[in-house]
Amino acid sequence: MIMHTLELDASSWRTAQDFRSALKAAIGAPDWHGEIAAAFLDSIFGGSMNAIKPPYVIKVVNTAHIAPELKELIRDFSSAIEETRARRLARIGEDVAVSLEIGN
């Protein structure tokens, strides 16, 4: 399978909602998709509702200016992706190849 790269440009982000909106658009989530991290994890790892299917890497770029609390939220979500991927692999032996990287 081809590893897709989904690049999210944070240059205009000011709020967590900006990140969530960009993520929803990048993964092709439906309009009714939830806003909390668990909703994203469910749709990425267990659902077929998103237009983009794994494998993919989400790269957040142009983050130098964003607020520290927004950067922390993105880091926390990256960690949650890693943890969910590892748990799924250990539990059912399926590796859903998704990751989130944070650049400058």
C-alpha positions as CSV (number, residue, x, y, z in Angstrom):
1,M,0.0,0.0,0.0
2,I,1.1,3.5,-0.7
3,M,1.7,5.7,2.4
4,H,-0.2,9.0,1.9
5,T,0.9,12.2,3.4
6,L,-1.7,14.6,4.7
7,E,-0.2,18.0,5.2
8,L,-1.9,20.4,7.5
9,D,-0.8,24.1,7.3
10,A,-1.0,25.6,10.8
11,S,0.1,29.1,9.6
12,S,-3.4,30.6,10.2
13,W,-4.5,28.5,13.2
14,R,-5.4,30.3,16.4
15,T,-7.6,27.8,18.2
16,A,-8.1,24.1,18.7
17,Q,-11.2,24.3,16.4
18,D,-8.9,25.4,13.6
19,F,-6.8,22.2,14.1
20,R,-9.9,20.0,14.3
21,S,-11.5,21.6,11.2
22,A,-8.2,21.1,9.2
23,L,-8.0,17.5,10.4
24,K,-11.6,16.8,9.5
25,A,-11.0,18.1,6.0
26,A,-7.8,16.3,5.5
27,I,-9.2,12.9,6.4
28,G,-12.4,13.5,4.6
29,A,-14.6,13.2,7.7
30,P,-18.3,13.6,7.3
31,D,-19.9,16.9,8.5
32,W,-21.5,15.2,11.5
33,H,-18.1,13.9,12.7
34,G,-17.5,14.5,16.4
35,E,-15.1,17.1,17.7
36,I,-13.3,15.3,20.6
37,A,-10.1,13.3,20.2
38,A,-11.9,10.0,20.8
39,A,-14.2,10.6,17.8
40,F,-11.2,11.1,15.6
41,L,-9.4,8.0,17.0
42,D,-12.6,5.9,16.4
43,S,-13.0,7.1,12.8
44,I,-9.3,6.7,12.0
45,F,-8.8,3.3,13.6
46,G,-12.1,1.6,13.6
47,G,-14.4,3.2,11.1
48,S,-14.9,3.4,7.4
49,M,-16.6,6.8,7.5
50,N,-13.6,8.9,6.4
51,A,-12.8,9.3,2.7
52,I,-9.1,8.8,3.4
53,K,-8.1,5.3,4.5
54,P,-4.8,4.3,6.2
55,P,-1.9,4.1,5.7
56,Y,-1.1,7.8,6.0
57,V,1.0,10.2,8.0
58,I,-0.5,13.6,9.1
59,K,2.2,16.3,9.0
60,V,1.4,19.5,10.7
61,V,3.6,22.3,9.3
62,N,4.2,26.0,10.0
63,T,3.7,25.6,13.7
64,A,6.3,28.1,15.0
65,H,3.8,30.8,15.8
66,I,1.0,28.8,17.3
67,A,0.1,29.1,20.9
68,P,1.8,26.7,23.3
69,E,-1.5,25.2,24.5
70,L,-2.5,24.5,20.9
71,K,0.9,22.8,20.2
72,E,0.4,20.8,23.4
73,L,-3.0,19.7,22.2
74,I,-1.6,18.5,18.9
75,R,1.3,16.7,20.7
76,D,-1.3,15.0,22.9
77,F,-3.3,13.9,19.9
78,S,-0.1,12.5,18.3
79,S,0.6,10.5,21.4
80,A,-3.0,9.2,21.5
81,I,-2.6,8.0,17.9
82,E,0.6,6.2,18.8
83,E,-1.0,4.6,21.8
84,T,-4.2,3.6,20.0
85,R,-2.1,2.0,17.2
86,A,0.0,0.0,19.6
87,R,-3.1,-1.2,21.6
88,R,-4.9,-2.3,18.4
89,L,-1.8,-4.1,17.2
90,A,-1.4,-5.9,20.6
91,R,-5.1,-6.6,21.0
92,I,-6.1,-7.9,17.5
93,G,-2.9,-8.0,15.6
94,E,-3.9,-5.3,13.1
95,D,-1.5,-2.5,12.5
96,V,-3.4,0.6,11.3
97,A,-0.5,2.6,9.9
98,V,-1.4,6.2,10.9
99,S,0.9,8.8,12.6
100,L,1.0,12.5,13.2
101,E,4.2,14.5,13.0
102,I,4.7,18.1,14.1
103,G,7.1,20.3,12.2
104,N,8.0,24.0,12.4
